[in-house]
Structure formats: C-alpha cells, structure tokens
Amino acid sequence: MSKKQKSKSRPVAFADAVGPALAASADFELAGVDPSSTPGYTGDKASGARDLAQVGRELGELQERFHAASRAGAPAKVLLVLQAMDTAGKGGIVRHVIGAVDPQGVKLSAFKAPTAAEAKRDFLWRINRALPQAGFIGVFDRSHYEDVLIHKVRGLSPAEEIERRYGAIREFEAALADKDTTVIKVMLHISKDEQRARLAERLEREDKHWKFNPADIDEREVWDEYMDAYQTAIRRTHTPDAPWFVVPADRKWYARLAVATLLAQALKGIDPQWPPADFDVEEQQRRLAAS
C-alpha cells in the first residue's frame, strides 16, 4: 500500500474509534486522561494535517446537504459545545474545523460573564436565545456549563443551587434532543504545563498580547478545583442524548482532527439528503438553452 493510500485509509479507522475512545461516562475519571495523548489515532502531526484536510472536505459536503435539506423542511440541528480552560484551543477549533464549512450555515455564540440584566434571569435564558435553527450548526464557545464550573470553584452559588442546575441542564439537553437537535459536548483537556507554555507565548509576542488576560493566572491558582468541577459536571450531565467527549488538547493538531471527526460522524448519523427540485428540471434546461 502506498503512503497516499495509507493516509486516505486512516480517517475511516479513526472515525470508527474516536467516539468510543473519547466518550465520558457516569464514573469518568479526568485524571485518567493524558492531555498529550492521541486516543484512537496512530498517526503523527503531518498525517493529522492531511487527514484534517480530508475530513474538512467531507464536512463541507455534509454540511451543505444538511443546510439544503432544511429548505425542504428537514428539522435537524446540530449543537457543538466547546468547554475548556483558557488557551486549550477553542479558537483554533472554530478556525480550522468550523472554518471548513459554509459560514452561512453556522451560528457561533461566545458566552462571557452574564450582564447585569442576564444575571437576573435563569441561567439558561441566554442559552435558549442562542440555539441554532433547522439546518444550522450551532457552536458554543463556552456555554451553560460556565454556570456550574465557575460557580462551584468560586463559590458564586450555594451547593444546592449548583446541584439544581445539573438537573436543569439534563432536562434542557433532553428537550433539545426531542426537538431534533444533535448535541456534541467537548471538553478540550489541556495540561497545566502546556497552558503555562501557551500563556508565556502570549506574553512574549506582541501579536499575542491582545489574547492575554491576567485573570488566567488567577484561575491557574485553583487548577485542581477546576479539574474537580469539570469531572463532576461531566459525570452529572453525560447522557445518551447529550454525551460528553473529552479531547486531549496538548497537541492542537489532534484536538482539531478529533472534533472535526466527531462533527462529521454526527452529520453522517443525521444522513441529510439533497432536497428535490420544486420545478421541472427539463423544462428549465430547455428554457436556458433557448435563452
């Protein structure tokens, strides 16, 4: 088998392995995930780049069919939730994975700290307003999980309220599934050492200063508490309707390939079909030829 043939065969095998390799569970242990590993994938950075390009082309075709099918009434939607510690690569996922599809069929929402007006409402209010419509891929750069992660670590809400929110999230995501939304929840799992290196790069380069936030260093001081909060949130909200996938993120190329493959698999599962023409094709061909 040639090198070219090997490169083409790898994404198929990875597609079969990526879900089981990255899926969480009700007794999930975050400490058992090596942030520098490449679960389900035997290639390297160079082959990963080739395979990402191939999966990207596949994603583009699937998403076009998915978006077109909604014009004929197909109700399906996709919601990709990206959660991570800072510098784990959410922006890179958006550029290199979501960037492979037509932006007209994507709804990207980035959730920062709630405004004063939003804070007066239920924590899911602003999330509901950002959900994708039929035929769209919704991408949440952070999400409703901020309201259990930060609140648990920083003590912004009492324990009973955080526990209530886990239940509210499960009910919310089950309702999304009932309304034809495929939910893919991804935690990009970066190591503390790799985050330090990425923050150092932001401080060393003028073109990266705009990305640096001094608060990121404050959050590092409670790193272990965040890891515990992530593990608890994943355990409490991992369901068949809205599964969690924990993607090792120390190797950016692997994280991008993994998320692209998960998204492609989700669209394949939906199996969108091109909508039939609502006009007489042969008649229009004759008109065009005569024009």
Secondary structure, 3 states (H helix, E strand, C coil): CCHHHHHHHHHHHHHHHHHHHHECCCCCCHHHCCCCCCCCCCCCHHHHHHHHHHHHHHHHHHHHHHHHHHHCCCCCEEEEEEEECCCCCHHHHHHHCHHHCCHHHEEEEECCCCCHHHHCCCCCHHHHCCCCCCCCEEEEECCCCHHHHHHHHHCCCCHHHHHHHHHHHHHHHHHHHHCCEEEEEEEEECCHHHHHHHHHHHHHCHHHHHHCCCHHHHHHCCHHHHHHHHHHHHHHHCCCCCCEEEEECCCHHHHHHHHHHHHHHHHHHHCCCCCCCCCCHHHHHHHHHHC
